[in-house]
Amino acid sequence: MGDATQKFSITMPSDIAEQAKARGGPSGLSSYVTAAVARQLERDNLAELIAVAEAEHGPVSDEEVQDKREQLRRAQEHGSTGSTAA
């Protein structure tokens, strides 16, 4: 069984509403707005986690971020260059 739903009335600029309706397609505006709000909630939760971690451990430097990105890039390259049987 799906989650219970509730009807809300929201106000937004008409140009944004029209674009959202067009992008919602057959699923409709409600599904599109629900997905957008869910993504924003995930971002808000992540921002809160980062703030707590930085308060406890200090901020992450740009160098540390770049180092982790490079490690991830190398790991992805290594994973995609596996040998294939001929």
DSSP file (Angstrom, degrees, kcal/mol; ACC not computed):
  #  RESIDUE AA STRUCTURE BP1 BP2  ACC     N-H-->O    O-->H-N    N-H-->O    O-->H-N    TCO  KAPPA ALPHA  PHI   PSI    X-CA   Y-CA   Z-CA
    1    1 A M              0   0    0      0, 0.0     3,-0.1     0, 0.0     2,-0.0   0.000 360.0 360.0 360.0 139.5    0.0    0.0    0.0
    2    2 A G        -     0   0    0      1,-0.2     3,-0.1     3,-0.0     2,-0.0  -0.229 360.0 -81.0 -77.4 168.2    1.3    3.5   -0.9
    3    3 A D        -     0   0    0      1,-0.1    -1,-0.2    -2,-0.0     2,-0.1  -0.338  53.0 -99.3 -65.3 149.4    1.9    6.3    1.5
    4    4 A A        -     0   0    0     -3,-0.1     2,-0.3     1,-0.0    -1,-0.1  -0.402  41.4-147.7 -65.9 146.7   -1.1    8.4    2.5
    5    5 A T        -     0   0    0     -3,-0.1     2,-0.4    -2,-0.1    -1,-0.0  -0.802  10.7-161.6-117.1 161.0   -1.4   11.6    0.6
    6    6 A Q        -     0   0    0     -2,-0.3     2,-0.4     2,-0.0     0, 0.0  -0.994  21.2-120.9-140.8 143.4   -2.7   15.0    1.5
    7    7 A K        -     0   0    0     -2,-0.4     2,-0.3     2,-0.0    -2,-0.0  -0.692  31.4-177.7 -89.5 136.6   -3.9   17.9   -0.7
    8    8 A F        -     0   0    0     -2,-0.4     2,-0.5     2,-0.0    -2,-0.0  -0.923  23.3-137.3-128.9 155.1   -2.1   21.2   -0.4
    9    9 A S        +     0   0    0     -2,-0.3     2,-0.3     2,-0.0    -2,-0.0  -0.970  30.6 177.9-110.9 122.4   -2.6   24.6   -2.1
   10   10 A I        -     0   0    0     -2,-0.5     2,-0.4     2,-0.0    -2,-0.0  -0.856  21.1-139.8-122.4 159.3    0.7   26.2   -3.1
   11   11 A T        +     0   0    0     -2,-0.3    -2,-0.0     2,-0.0     3,-0.0  -0.975  30.7 153.8-119.7 131.8    1.5   29.5   -4.8
   12   12 A M        -     0   0    0     -2,-0.4     5,-0.1     0, 0.0    -2,-0.0  -0.978  52.5 -77.0-149.0 158.5    4.3   29.7   -7.4
   13   13 A P     >  -     0   0    0      0, 0.0     4,-2.3     0, 0.0     3,-0.4  -0.302  42.6-126.1 -57.2 139.7    5.1   32.0  -10.3
   14   14 A S  H  > S+     0   0    0      1,-0.2     4,-2.5     2,-0.2     5,-0.2   0.824 107.2  56.8 -61.9 -32.9    3.0   30.9  -13.4
   15   15 A D  H  > S+     0   0    0      2,-0.2     4,-1.9     1,-0.2    -1,-0.2   0.901 110.1  45.1 -66.8 -37.2    6.0   30.5  -15.7
   16   16 A I  H  > S+     0   0    0     -3,-0.4     4,-2.6     2,-0.2    -2,-0.2   0.910 112.4  51.8 -68.9 -41.8    7.6   28.0  -13.3
   17   17 A A  H  X S+     0   0    0     -4,-2.3     4,-2.5     1,-0.2    -2,-0.2   0.910 109.8  49.2 -61.2 -42.6    4.2   26.2  -12.8
   18   18 A E  H  X S+     0   0    0     -4,-2.5     4,-2.3     2,-0.2    -1,-0.2   0.908 111.9  47.9 -65.1 -41.6    3.8   25.9  -16.6
   19   19 A Q  H  X S+     0   0    0     -4,-1.9     4,-2.3     2,-0.2    -2,-0.2   0.912 112.4  49.5 -64.4 -41.3    7.3   24.5  -17.0
   20   20 A A  H  X S+     0   0    0     -4,-2.6     4,-2.2     2,-0.2    -2,-0.2   0.903 110.0  50.9 -64.8 -41.1    6.7   22.0  -14.2
   21   21 A K  H  X S+     0   0    0     -4,-2.5     4,-1.0     2,-0.2    -1,-0.2   0.927 111.1  48.7 -60.6 -44.4    3.4   20.9  -15.7
   22   22 A A  H  < S+     0   0    0     -4,-2.3     3,-0.4     1,-0.2    -2,-0.2   0.896 114.9  44.4 -63.7 -40.5    5.1   20.4  -19.1
   23   23 A R  H  < S+     0   0    0     -4,-2.3    -1,-0.2     1,-0.2    -2,-0.2   0.789 103.2  66.0 -74.5 -28.0    8.0   18.4  -17.5
   24   24 A G  H >X S+     0   0    0     -4,-2.2     3,-1.3    -5,-0.2     4,-0.7   0.789  78.8 171.4 -65.1 -27.6    5.6   16.4  -15.3
   25   25 A G  G ><  -     0   0    0     -4,-1.0     3,-1.2    -3,-0.4    -1,-0.2  -0.157  64.6 -12.3  53.6-142.7    4.1   14.8  -18.4
   26   26 A P  G 34 S+     0   0    0      0, 0.0    -1,-0.3     0, 0.0    -2,-0.1   0.766 134.9  62.1 -63.3 -25.3    1.7   11.9  -17.7
   27   27 A S  G <> S-     0   0    0     -3,-1.3     4,-0.6     1,-0.1    -2,-0.2   0.771 104.1-142.3 -72.6 -24.4    2.7   11.7  -14.1
   28   28 A G  H <X  -     0   0    0     -3,-1.2     4,-1.7    -4,-0.7    -1,-0.1  -0.036  24.7 -63.7  90.3 169.6    1.4   15.3  -13.6
   29   29 A L  H  > S+     0   0    0      1,-0.2     4,-2.9     2,-0.2     5,-0.3   0.869 126.2  58.6 -62.3 -41.1    2.4   18.3  -11.7
   30   30 A S  H  > S+     0   0    0      1,-0.2     4,-2.6     2,-0.2    -1,-0.2   0.919 107.5  46.2 -59.3 -45.0    1.9   16.7   -8.3
   31   31 A S  H  X S+     0   0    0     -4,-0.6     4,-2.3     2,-0.2    -1,-0.2   0.898 113.4  49.8 -63.8 -40.5    4.4   14.0   -9.0
   32   32 A Y  H  X S+     0   0    0     -4,-1.7     4,-2.0     2,-0.2    -2,-0.2   0.932 113.7  44.3 -64.6 -46.5    6.9   16.5  -10.3
   33   33 A V  H  X S+     0   0    0     -4,-2.9     4,-2.6     2,-0.2     5,-0.2   0.895 111.7  54.0 -66.4 -40.1    6.6   18.8   -7.3
   34   34 A T  H  X S+     0   0    0     -4,-2.6     4,-2.4    -5,-0.3    -2,-0.2   0.924 109.7  47.3 -59.7 -45.2    6.8   15.8   -4.9
   35   35 A A  H  X S+     0   0    0     -4,-2.3     4,-2.2     2,-0.2    -1,-0.2   0.896 112.3  50.2 -63.5 -40.2   10.0   14.7   -6.5
   36   36 A A  H  X S+     0   0    0     -4,-2.0     4,-2.1     2,-0.2    -2,-0.2   0.913 112.0  46.6 -65.0 -43.1   11.5   18.2   -6.4
   37   37 A V  H  X S+     0   0    0     -4,-2.6     4,-2.5     2,-0.2    -2,-0.2   0.898 110.6  53.3 -66.8 -39.9   10.5   18.6   -2.7
   38   38 A A  H  X S+     0   0    0     -4,-2.4     4,-2.0    -5,-0.2    -2,-0.2   0.916 109.3  48.9 -61.2 -43.1   12.0   15.1   -1.9
   39   39 A R  H  X S+     0   0    0     -4,-2.2     4,-2.2     1,-0.2    -1,-0.2   0.905 110.9  50.2 -62.4 -41.4   15.3   16.1   -3.5
   40   40 A Q  H  X S+     0   0    0     -4,-2.1     4,-2.7     1,-0.2    -2,-0.2   0.903 108.4  52.3 -65.1 -40.5   15.4   19.4   -1.6
   41   41 A L  H  X S+     0   0    0     -4,-2.5     4,-2.6     2,-0.2    -1,-0.2   0.901 108.6  51.2 -61.5 -40.5   14.7   17.5    1.7
   42   42 A E  H  X S+     0   0    0     -4,-2.0     4,-2.4     2,-0.2    -2,-0.2   0.920 111.6  47.4 -60.9 -44.0   17.7   15.2    0.9
   43   43 A R  H  X S+     0   0    0     -4,-2.2     4,-2.6     2,-0.2    -2,-0.2   0.909 111.5  50.2 -64.1 -42.6   19.9   18.2    0.3
   44   44 A D  H  X S+     0   0    0     -4,-2.7     4,-2.0     2,-0.2    -2,-0.2   0.921 111.5  48.4 -61.5 -44.3   18.8   19.9    3.5
   45   45 A N  H  X S+     0   0    0     -4,-2.6     4,-2.2     1,-0.2    -2,-0.2   0.905 111.8  49.5 -63.0 -41.9   19.4   16.7    5.5
   46   46 A L  H  X S+     0   0    0     -4,-2.4     4,-2.6     2,-0.2    -2,-0.2   0.911 108.8  52.5 -63.6 -42.4   22.9   16.4    3.9
   47   47 A A  H  X S+     0   0    0     -4,-2.6     4,-2.3     1,-0.2    -1,-0.2   0.889 109.4  50.2 -60.7 -39.0   23.7   20.0    4.7
   48   48 A E  H  X S+     0   0    0     -4,-2.0     4,-2.2     2,-0.2    -1,-0.2   0.914 110.4  49.2 -65.1 -42.9   22.7   19.4    8.3
   49   49 A L  H  X S+     0   0    0     -4,-2.2     4,-2.6     1,-0.2    -2,-0.2   0.910 111.4  49.6 -62.5 -42.1   25.0   16.3    8.5
   50   50 A I  H  X S+     0   0    0     -4,-2.6     4,-2.9     1,-0.2     5,-0.2   0.916 109.3  51.7 -63.2 -43.0   27.9   18.3    7.0
   51   51 A A  H  X S+     0   0    0     -4,-2.3     4,-2.0     2,-0.2    -1,-0.2   0.907 111.5  46.8 -61.2 -42.2   27.4   21.1    9.5
   52   52 A V  H  X S+     0   0    0     -4,-2.2     4,-1.8     2,-0.2    -2,-0.2   0.931 113.8  47.8 -64.9 -45.6   27.5   18.6   12.4
   53   53 A A  H  X S+     0   0    0     -4,-2.6     4,-3.1     1,-0.2     5,-0.3   0.910 113.1  47.9 -62.8 -42.6   30.5   16.9   11.1
   54   54 A E  H  X S+     0   0    0     -4,-2.9     4,-2.2     1,-0.2    -1,-0.2   0.853 109.1  53.8 -68.7 -33.3   32.4   20.2   10.4
   55   55 A A  H  < S+     0   0    0     -4,-2.0    -1,-0.2    -5,-0.2    -2,-0.2   0.869 117.7  37.6 -65.6 -35.0   31.5   21.4   13.9
   56   56 A E  H  < S+     0   0    0     -4,-1.8    -2,-0.2    -5,-0.2    -1,-0.2   0.876 135.2  18.9 -82.9 -39.5   33.0   18.2   15.4
   57   57 A H  H  < S-     0   0    0     -4,-3.1    -3,-0.2     1,-0.2    -2,-0.2   0.456 108.0-108.3-114.9  -4.1   36.0   17.8   13.1
   58   58 A G     <  -     0   0    0     -4,-2.2    -1,-0.2    -5,-0.3    -2,-0.1  -0.059  51.8 -49.0  90.3 161.7   36.5   21.2   11.4
   59   59 A P        -     0   0    0      0, 0.0     2,-0.5     0, 0.0    -8,-0.0  -0.266  55.1-114.2 -69.1 154.6   35.8   22.2    7.9
   60   60 A V        -     0   0    0      1,-0.0     2,-0.1     4,-0.0    -2,-0.1  -0.758  33.0-129.8 -88.3 130.7   37.0   20.2    4.9
   61   61 A S     >  -     0   0    0     -2,-0.5     4,-2.0     1,-0.1     5,-0.1  -0.360  17.5-114.8 -78.7 160.5   39.7   22.1    2.9
   62   62 A D  H  > S+     0   0    0      1,-0.2     4,-2.7     2,-0.2     5,-0.2   0.869 118.2  56.4 -59.6 -37.1   39.5   22.5   -0.9
   63   63 A E  H  > S+     0   0    0      1,-0.2     4,-2.5     2,-0.2    -1,-0.2   0.905 105.8  49.5 -63.0 -41.2   42.6   20.3   -1.2
   64   64 A E  H  > S+     0   0    0      2,-0.2     4,-2.3     1,-0.2    -1,-0.2   0.898 111.2  49.6 -64.9 -39.7   40.9   17.5    0.7
   65   65 A V  H  X S+     0   0    0     -4,-2.0     4,-2.4     2,-0.2    -2,-0.2   0.939 112.2  47.3 -63.3 -46.8   37.9   17.7   -1.5
   66   66 A Q  H  X S+     0   0    0     -4,-2.7     4,-2.4     1,-0.2    -2,-0.2   0.891 110.5  53.0 -62.6 -39.6   40.1   17.6   -4.7
   67   67 A D  H  X S+     0   0    0     -4,-2.5     4,-2.4     1,-0.2    -1,-0.2   0.924 110.5  46.8 -61.6 -44.9   42.1   14.7   -3.3
   68   68 A K  H  X S+     0   0    0     -4,-2.3     4,-2.4     2,-0.2    -2,-0.2   0.885 111.1  52.0 -65.8 -38.1   38.9   12.7   -2.7
   69   69 A R  H  X S+     0   0    0     -4,-2.4     4,-2.6     2,-0.2    -1,-0.2   0.909 110.4  48.7 -63.2 -40.5   37.6   13.5   -6.1
   70   70 A E  H  X S+     0   0    0     -4,-2.4     4,-2.6     2,-0.2    -2,-0.2   0.903 110.4  50.8 -66.1 -41.0   40.9   12.3   -7.6
   71   71 A Q  H  X S+     0   0    0     -4,-2.4     4,-2.4     2,-0.2    -2,-0.2   0.916 111.9  47.7 -61.4 -42.6   40.7    9.1   -5.6
   72   72 A L  H  X S+     0   0    0     -4,-2.4     4,-2.5     2,-0.2    -2,-0.2   0.915 110.9  51.0 -64.3 -43.5   37.2    8.5   -6.8
   73   73 A R  H  X S+     0   0    0     -4,-2.6     4,-2.4     1,-0.2    -2,-0.2   0.927 111.9  47.2 -59.5 -45.9   38.2    9.2  -10.4
   74   74 A R  H  X S+     0   0    0     -4,-2.6     4,-2.7     1,-0.2    -1,-0.2   0.905 111.8  50.5 -63.8 -41.3   41.1    6.7  -10.2
   75   75 A A  H  X S+     0   0    0     -4,-2.4     4,-2.2     2,-0.2    -1,-0.2   0.900 111.2  48.4 -63.8 -40.1   38.8    4.1   -8.6
   76   76 A Q  H  X S+     0   0    0     -4,-2.5     4,-1.7     2,-0.2    -2,-0.2   0.907 112.6  48.2 -66.9 -40.8   36.2    4.6  -11.4
   77   77 A E  H  X S+     0   0    0     -4,-2.4     4,-0.7     2,-0.2    -2,-0.2   0.923 111.8  49.9 -63.5 -43.5   38.9    4.3  -14.1
   78   78 A H  H >< S+     0   0    0     -4,-2.7     3,-0.7     1,-0.2    -2,-0.2   0.896 111.3  49.1 -62.6 -40.8   40.4    1.2  -12.4
   79   79 A G  H >< S+     0   0    0     -4,-2.2     3,-0.6     1,-0.2    -1,-0.2   0.810 112.0  48.0 -69.4 -29.9   36.9   -0.4  -12.2
   80   80 A S  H 3< S+     0   0    0     -4,-1.7    -1,-0.2     1,-0.2    -2,-0.2   0.500 103.2  62.2 -91.0  -2.6   36.1    0.3  -15.9
   81   81 A T  T << S+     0   0    0     -4,-0.7    -1,-0.2    -3,-0.7    -2,-0.1   0.086  71.5 140.1-108.9  23.7   39.4   -1.0  -17.2
   82   82 A G    <   -     0   0    0     -3,-0.6     2,-0.1     1,-0.1    -3,-0.0  -0.226  60.7 -93.9 -62.3 156.7   39.0   -4.6  -16.1
   83   83 A S        -     0   0    0      1,-0.0     2,-0.4     0, 0.0    -1,-0.1  -0.380  36.3-151.1 -74.0 151.4   40.1   -7.3  -18.5
   84   84 A T        -     0   0    0     -3,-0.1     2,-0.2    -2,-0.1    -1,-0.0  -0.948  19.1-113.7-121.7 144.8   37.7   -8.9  -20.9
   85   85 A A              0   0    0     -2,-0.4     0, 0.0     1,-0.1     0, 0.0  -0.544 360.0 360.0 -75.5 139.6   37.8  -12.4  -22.3
   86   86 A A              0   0    0     -2,-0.2    -1,-0.1     0, 0.0    -2,-0.0   0.433 360.0 360.0 -93.8 360.0   38.4  -12.6  -26.0
